[in-house]
Amino acid sequence: MSGGTVGMSGRRHRLENHAAACGWGLWAILMLFGPGAQAQVGDLSPITDSMLGEARAAHLLERAGFGGRPDEIAELARLSPKAAVRRLVYFEGAPEVALPAFEHSGVFEAALDPFPVSRPATTELAAAKGEALGVKVKAGGNRPIQPVVDRFFYWLRASRLETDRVAYWWAGRMLTSPRPLTEKMALFWHGHFATNEEKVRDYRKMLQQVELFQREGLGNFRTLLLAVAKNPAMLAFLDAGVNVKGAPNENFAREIMELFTMGVGHYGEQDIREAARAFTGWNYRGLDYQFNPAQHDDAEKTVLGVKGNLGGEEVIDIILAQPVTAEYLASKIYRYYVRDDPDPALRKALGDRLRALDYELSPFLETLFLSQDFHAPESMATRIRSPVELVVSTYRKLDLTRIPGVPDLNETCEALGQRLLFPPTVAGWAYGRSWITPGLMLARGNFVLDVMFPDITYIARDRYPEYGADDEIATVHQRIRAGLDITAATAPPAEEGGAEMMAVSNAMADRDEAFNTRYASYRGWQRAVERVQPIPRTYARLDLTAWVTAANAGSPEEVVDLLVRRFLVVPLDVPARRELADFLADELGTRDIAAATTYLEDPLRKLLHLILSRPEYQLG
């Protein structure tokens, strides 16, 4: 598997041969291709089958959500294609469930806003005004600015920890929502309009943006784009505060054209400069958009050939009027939901369709999900799951109702390459083949291993933070508890005196300084851990034996079939199935499943680990 999609050439014939050899017969063919396998690549006209069918239901749930459980697939399969798609896109017939709102820990205080851009900016403000972040500078004594710097680092640490909780909350919605397309589309927009907590440094703004994607992500793109452009997370991330009349900052203007709407090569540098002037004065206060007329350049501008006294909203409308914008956006949505690399004719057809719909996203998705192209063999089981999709779909198919705390969601997704609320750049994630390397395949297998056989020695980093290569936090903590003064406790490793330092510490004169950054970092973590609610460190409670018993699977081959049908969208070939069945028989010491029921669970978990570590499981 070498790319974002897997070629289908010749695969159907090979699968037919494998199915015939192993007795799967029609099921294996239909499970992958379903009825109406004549669907054509590039054809946006709808399929016309009377029922969606099991294979297409599984395919639709994979792409429009995070995979389907057997009962969900069976229910959707009985509907007509149009009814099934309308249930997923417009939620017709889907239950209305009030999903819980994010529960804040109460770590934010009004005095923290506006938060300085850096630690030096904080100390300079404190020195100039005698206070910062709601904390006054000490009137005398050593380290007079220390309490201010402590507060600065407290908010950095608390916001980071609270952001990790936001990620758990969001993943929980992905797992349990009866309207999974809302969350799947929000995940798409999170990668499209990428912002990162490390730059924004305010979990509230990150949460607000996720909620915007959930609320508007299936609506009108103009409405969404304008809301994102005025969203404090985006304004902070792209430096709106320094985009003012007479000194325009081009960050947002460049990204809105290059990444959010048009793509490279469809505008000039002069267009960027002029658009930046149009967005001057756009800023935020707290969690609210704020326009400052005094900072706005209201002189004449020319953007993409349109001249006038243009503001930001006018520039957005000019961009949306460009045919390339609809083509760029429609093609990106297509690659996310269908397959990579649509040809030029299909890209134009997609763009024309989105423009004809006036950028309404739900009917565009309805067109995609009903199309011959979406259900063509070349589109089915060819998309590599992103890390978040892999993790959430695994938990869904395991019938879990909450995201476990072990393995840690954030650490797992980071190891796999996609940590929620921390995209690597403003361009988001690359998707496709970027998710699959030898190292990442191993990490994906390790994730499954951690679910099947959890690490009971896991140390939660939101309770026991590490900071720096030398575990700075633990070192400072141990020294402070041992009675060392701040100077000695925060000395870098090169200055340590080992046991000798302990002996002479009481005789050392504490350094005379305005503040100590390493101590402030330690105190920041200490206060943040104290105030931020802990992530519940629950484990995945599995009972694979109950599945096997309920299905009356009597042989290793039947057990393998049961698990493969539940978890894979690509039927395994004969040698792979035989190898897995033999593995289970060896682990059990028998081929009689009923005789091994009392000790079946661990061998089943080992077997499922092998299945979910295979390349086929990476496809959705």
N, C-alpha and C positions, 0 to 999 in steps of 0.2 A: 504494500500500500504506500504509494509515493506521493500522492497529491491530495488536494481537497476533495476530488471526486475519484471514483474508481471506475475504470472502463468496463462496459458491459459486453464488449465484443466477445462472442463465443460462450459467454457464461451461461446463457439459457440452455444451450445444448448440453453443456457439461452437467448442469443441474438436473436436466431431464434424465440423463444417463444414471446419475447418482441416485435420483429418486426411484427409478425403476429397479436398480440393484438392491436398494435397502428396503423396498416395500413401502415407501412413503406414497408412491403413486401420485395422484392428482394434488394431494395436499401440499406437497413441497413446491409444486409449480405455482399453484394458486396463492400460497402464502407469500411468495415473493412477488408474483406478477398480478395475481387476482384475475377476476373476469375482465373481459375487454382488454386483453393484453396488447391489442392492436393500437393502443393510444400512440399518437405520433409526436415526435420531438418537434418543438417549435410551434406547435399548433395550439393557439389560445382558445379555440372553441371548446365548449364543455363536453365532458363525457356524458353518455346518454343511458347508462345502465339503469335498470329498475331499482337495484339495490347497490349500495356502496361495496359490499363484500368485505370479508375479513382482512385480506391483505391491504386493500386500500384504506380501510379504517385504521389499521396499525400505522400505515405510512402517514396518514393525515395527522394522527395524534402525535407521531414523532416530530413532524415538522411544525405543526401549529401549536404544539405544547411541549411537554417533556416526557413523551412516551405514554402508552396506555397500558393499564392492567387488563387482564383477560376479560373481566366483566365489562369494562368500558369499551373495549374493542368490539365485543359481541353486540352490545347495545347500539353502537354507532353503525356497525355493519348492516343492521337490518333496515336502516333508513335509506331513502334515495340519496344520491350524491348531493343534490341541491339542499335537501333538508339537513344532511349531516354537516355540510359546510356552513349553512346558516346557523346551526347550533353553535359551532365553534367561533364564527366570526361575529354574529349578531346576538349570540346567546339565546336564540329561540329554543325554548324547552329546557334550557340549562337552569339548574336551581339557583336561587338567589341566596347566597350565604354571606353574612356579615363577617368578613375577615377582620381579625383584631388589628387595631391601629398600633403603631410603634409605641412602646412604653418607655418614656424618657426616664433617665436616672436622676435628672434634676441637677446636672453638673454645670449648666450655664448660668452666669450671673450678668446682669445688665452692664456692669462696669467693665466687662471684658470686650465690649463692642464700642467703637471699632478696635479691632485687634491689630497691634502694630505689625509691620511687615517682617520684622526680624528682631532678634535679641538686642543687637546694637541700637536699633531704633527705639526699643523699649527703654533701655538704660539712658539714652540721650534725652528722651522725653521726661523720664523721672528726674534726671539731673537738672533739666531746664525748668520744670514746673513744680518740682517737689513731690510729685506723685504720678503714678501711672497705673492703669488697670484697676483703679479704685483703691490702691494701696499707697500710703504715704511713705516717703523716705524717712528713715530714722533720724531723729534730731542729733544723735551723737553715737559714739561707740564704733566698733569695727563693723565693716561691711554694711554701711547704711542703706545700700540699695538692694540688699539680699532679699528682703520680703517681696519686692517688686519682681525680681528675676525668678523667685520661686513661683509666683503666680503665673508668670509667662509660661514657664515649663509645665506647670500644672495643666493649663488649658491645652497645650500641645498634646500632652499625654492623655488627658480626659477625652478630648475630641477623637483621638485615634481609637481609644478603647470603645467609645460609644459608636463610632463608625463600624467597628467590627460587629457590634450588636445590631446595627441597621442591616448589615449583610445577612445575619442570621434571620432577622425578621423577614427580609425580602425573599430569601431562599425558602423560608417556611411558606410564604404565599405561593411560590412556584410549585411547591410540593403538594399543597392542599387545595388550591383554588379550583372550583368547578368551571372557571373561565380562564384556562391556562394561556390562551392567546394574549390576554392582557399583559401577563408577566413576560411572555416570550417576546412580545413586541417592545415592552419596556427594556428588556435586556438588549434588543437590537439598538434602540435609541441610546442606551447607555454607552454602547461602543461607537455609535455614530457621532453623538454630541459628547465626546469624552471629556470628563473633568475628573480630577484626582484630589483626594482629601489632603495629600501632602502639600499641594499648592493652595487649595481652598482653605484648609485648616479650620473647618467648622462643620461638624457632623450635621448640624441643623440644615445647612444649605445643601449638603449632599442628599439628605433625606427629602428635602423639599423638591429637589430635582427628580428623584426617583418617583415621588408621588405625582409630579407633573407628567412624567412618561406614562405612568399607569392611568392617569385621568385622560390625557389627550392623545396617547400614542396610537389609537385606532381611529382618530377623528380626521380633521383636515390638516394637511401639512403646513399650510400658511399659518394657521392658528398656532400649531405646535412650534414652528420656527420662530414666530414672533415672541411666543412665551419663553422659549429657551433663550432668545437674544436678550430678554429683559430679566432673566433668572439670575439671582445673586450668585449662584455657584458658577455659572458661565462668565458673568461679569468679573468676578474675582479671579477666575482661572485665566482669563485672557486680558487682565490688566486694564479694565475699563477706567479705573481711578486715575490713570495717567493719560487717558485719551481725551485731551482738552483742546479747546480753540487755541491755535497758534503752535501747538506741539502735539499733533495727532499721533496716536499709537496705532500701528497697522495690524496688530495681532488679530483682533476679532474680524476686521474686514477681510483679511487674507484667508482666515480659516472658514468664514462663512461661504466664500467663493470656492476655495480649493477643496475643502473637505465636506462641507455640509450641503452644498447645492450643485455646483457645476463641474468640479473636477479640474485637474491641471490642464492648462493650455487653452482655456476658453475665455480668458480675460487678460488684460495687460497690467503692468505695474502702475500705470497711471490710474487705471480703474481702482486698484487697491488704495492708492493714496487719496483719491477723491471720495471713495466710500468711507474711508477712515474719518474724513472730515464730517461726513454725514452722521456718523455715530458718536461724535464728540458730545459730551454732556450726559451720556447714558451712564448711570451709576446705580448704586444701591445704598440703602441704609438699613442695617440689620438684615431682615429677611424680605425687605420690600424694594422694588424697583424705584429709582428716583431719577428724574430728569432735571438737570441744572441748566437753565437757559443761558446763564452767564458764561458757561463753559462750552456752549454749542456754537459751532461755526455756521452761521446762517447765510454765508455768501454763496454765490452761484457755483455749482459743481457739474461735472459731466461724468456719468457712470454708464458704461456699456452703450455709449452713443446717445444717451438721454441727458439733456441739459436742463438745469433749473435749480431753484433753491431747495435742494433735496435734503430730506431728513432720513433717519434710519429706516423708517417704515416704507418710505418711497423706494429706497434702494432695495429692500427685500422684494417689493412688488416688481421692480425692474428685473431682478434676478429670476424670479419665478416666471416671468414672461418669456424667458429664453427657452427655446425648445430643448437645448442641451440639458437644462436643469431637470426636466421631467425624465429625460432618458437616463441621466446619471443616477437619479434617485431610484427610479423604477428598476434599473438594472442591479443596483446594490441590494434592494429588497429581494429581488429575484434570486440573487446569489445566496442570500441568507436562507431563503425558504425552499428553493428548488435545486439548483446546481450551479457550479461555476461556469464561467465563460460562455454566456449566451452570444451567438454570432451577431454581426451588425444588423442584419434584418430583424432579428428578434428584439434586439435592444431598441431599435426604432419603433417597433410595434408596441413594446412595453411602454415607452415614453409617450407615444400617441394615446395609448389607453389611459394613462394617468392624467395627461392634460385634458382629455375629453371628460374625465371625471372631476375636473377642477381640483385636483390634488386630494380628493377624498380617499382615504386610505382603506377603509373597510371594504368598499366595493371593489377596489383594486385587488385586495387580498382574496376576495370571493372569486374574482376572475382567475387568479393564479391557482387556487386550490381546486377549482372545478375543471381546470383546463386539461386537454389531452396531454399537453407537455408535462404537467406536474405528475401525471399518472403513467407516463411512458417508462419503460424499463430503464432507460438511461438516467432517469431522475430518481428511481427508487433505490434505497439502500446504498447511496453513493456519497452521502455527505458525512464528513468526519464530525463527530460530536465535539463541541467545545467543552472545556473542563467543567463549567457550571452545568451545562446540559448533561454531561456524563454523570456528575455527582447526583443531581436532582433526579434524573430518570432512574438511576440505580435505586435510590431510596423509594421512588414511586413503585417500581416493580417489585420491591421487597415488601410492599404494603405498609410502609412506615407512615405515621401521621405527624411526625415532627422530625426536624433535622437533628441528628445526634450531636452531642458535644464532643464525642470521641469517635473517630478522629475529628480534629478541629476543622470546621468548614473553611475558614480563612487560610489556615496553614496548608490545607490540602489543595485548595484552588490555586494558591500562590505557587506551590510546588509543581502543579500541572500547567501553569502559565496564564491563569485568568482569575485574578483576585478581584472580587466585586468592590467597586468604588475606588479602585486603584489601577485604572488602565495605564499602560506604560507611557503613552504619549497622547497628544491631542488627536492623533489619528486612530486611537482606540487599539483594538486587537486585529491581527492579520487574518485570523481564521484559516480554515482549510489545512493545508499541509504544515503550517507552522505549529499545529498541535501535536504532530507526530514526529518524534525523533527516537533513536534507541533509548536515550535516557528518559524521555517522557513516557514511552511505552512501559518502561520499568516502573516509573512513578504511578502510572495508572493501575498497574497490577498491584502495587503496594497499597494503594487506596482501598482496593477491594479486599486485600488481605486484612487491613485494619478494621474493615467493617465485619468480616467473617470472624476474625480472632482479634478483638480489640486490645489495645495496649493498656494494660492495667497500671503501668508505671507512668502514664502520660502526665506531664507537668503543664498545667494551663498557664500560658504566657500572659494572659490578662490578669492573672493573680500573682505570678512570679516572673516579672518581665526581665528580659535580657536586654542589655544596651551596650553595643560596642563589642569589638573582637575579644576584649579581655573581660567580658562580663562585668562591666563597670559598676552597674547597680549593686550587684551582690557584694562586690569588693568594698564599695563605700559603706554599704549597710553593715557588713561584718566589722569594719574598722570603727564605725561610730558606736556600735554596740560594745566594742571592746574598750571604749573610753578614750579613743584618740580624738584630738581636736580636729576641726574642719580642714585645716591645712594638711595635717598628716593623713587624715582619712581620704582626702581626695588627691593625694599625690599620684601622678602617673606611675606605672610599673617601673620605669627607668629610675625613678627617684626613691623607690622603696628601700627601706633598710631591713626588711624581714623582721625577725624576732628582736633584733637590736632596736628597731624603731619603737616597738612596744615598750621596751625598757626605758627609753629616754623620752617618750612622748609627753609625759607630764612636765618635763623640764623644758620642752620646746616652747618658744614664743610663737603664738598663733600669728600668721601672716597678716599684716595690716593691708587691707585691700577693700575696694568698693563693693565687690561681690565675688562669689565663687561659683562659676558656671557648673562644674561637676556636682557640687553639692545641690545646686538648684535643680539639676536634672534628676538627681536622686529624690529630692523632696517633692518634685513634680509628680514622679511616678508614685511615690508613697501616698500622696493625697488623692491622686486619680484612682488608684486601686481601692482606696478607702470609700470613694463616693460612687464610682460606676458600678451598676449592678452586675454581678457575675453572670457569665454565660453558663446555663445549666450543663453540667458535664454528664449527660445521659449517654447510654450506650444503645446501639440498635438491638432491640429484642427480637430475635429471629426464631422461627420454628419451621425449618424446612421439612422436618419429618412429617409435620401435619399436612403439608402440601402433598407429599408423596402418598401418604396414607389416604387422603381424601380422593386422590386421583386413581387409587387402586393400581399404582404402578408396581408390577410384580417382578420386573427384571431390570438389570442395569441399563439396558437399551431403552426401556420405557421411561426410566428416570431421566436419562439424558434427553430424550425427546421432550419430556415435560418441561425441563429447565430451558432447553433451547427455544422452544416455542414461546415461552414467557419472556425471555430476555433478548433474543436475537431476532433481527429482521432478515438475516441471511442464513438460510438453512446450511448446516455443515455438511461437508462431503462425507462419503462412506468411511475412509480411513480415519478422519478426525472423530467421527462418532464412535467408531470401534475402539479407538485408543482411549476415549473418555469412559466408555462403558467398561473396558478392561481395567482401567484405573480404579473405578468404583468397586468392581468385583474384588480386586486385590486388597483394597482397603477394608472391605467387609469380610473377606475370607470366604465368601459364598456368592452365588448368583441369585440366591433366593432372598429377595428384599424383605419378605414377611418374617423370615427367620432372623433378620438382623435389625428389626425395628427398635429394639431396646438400646442399641448403640449406633443408630443410623446418623445422628445429627452431625457429628464431626466429619465423617467421611463425605456427607452431602455438602458441607461448607467447603471442604477442600475441593470437591468437584466443581462447585459453583465458582470458586476462586479461579480455577483453571479456565472455565468457560468465559468468565468476564474479563480475563486477561488476554484473550485471543484478539487478533486484529479485527475479526468480524464484529465484535462487540463495540468497537469504536465507531461503527457506522450507524447512521440513523436516517 
